Amino acid sequence: GPRRRTATQTSTTPGSTSREITFLSVLEIRQVEVLLTEIRRACELNEVTVHDKDRAVFDTEIATINAQIKSPSPKRKVVGVALRSLGGLLSHAGAGVLGGSVLQLAQHLMR
């Protein structure tokens, strides 16, 4: 039917996105690294306690982000999704401010 047409118009054609938008910039990688350092420090100082069932997810997301930022072409969307998950876990663990920063960066990367 004619109702479906709007969906196809708004979706971007594959390959139309430029390289800059697909991958993280040097500055963005730096921002991610700074946040990861803050998260690690908060965990070490017990300012943040991620509980058992979330812990595995938390560790996996951090591993994903680390793997991406070490890659020659870190994917914005992959890092964004992992950061969004981390931000939610941090907020849930009572680290609202840190979680907020993480979510903000996640949102920026997924734009």
C-alpha positions, 0 to 999 in steps of 0.5 A, a space after each residue: 500500500 501507499 503507507 509504506 512509502 515514507 519509510 523508504 524515503 527517509 532511510 539513507 541508501 547504503 554507501 551514502 555515509 562518508 567515512 568520517 561518519 562511520 568511524 570515530 575521530 581521533 578526538 572521539 577515541 580520546 574522549 572514550 579513553 578518558 571515560 573508560 579511565 574514569 569508569 575504571 577508577 570509580 570501580 577501583 575506588 568502589 564509588 561504583 559497584 556493578 552487581 553480579 548479573 550486570 557485571 558480565 555485561 559491564 565487562 563485555 561492553 568495556 572489552 568491546 569498546 577497548 577492541 574497537 578503539 584499538 582497531 584501525 577503523 573503530 565503528 561509531 555505532 558499535 562503540 555507541 551501543 556499548 557506551 549506551 549499555 554501560 551508561 545505563 548500568 552505571 546510572 543503575 549502580 548509582 553513578 549518575 553523573 558518570 553514567 550521564 557523561 557516558 550516555 551523552 557520548 553514546 548519543 553523540 556517536 549514534 547521531 
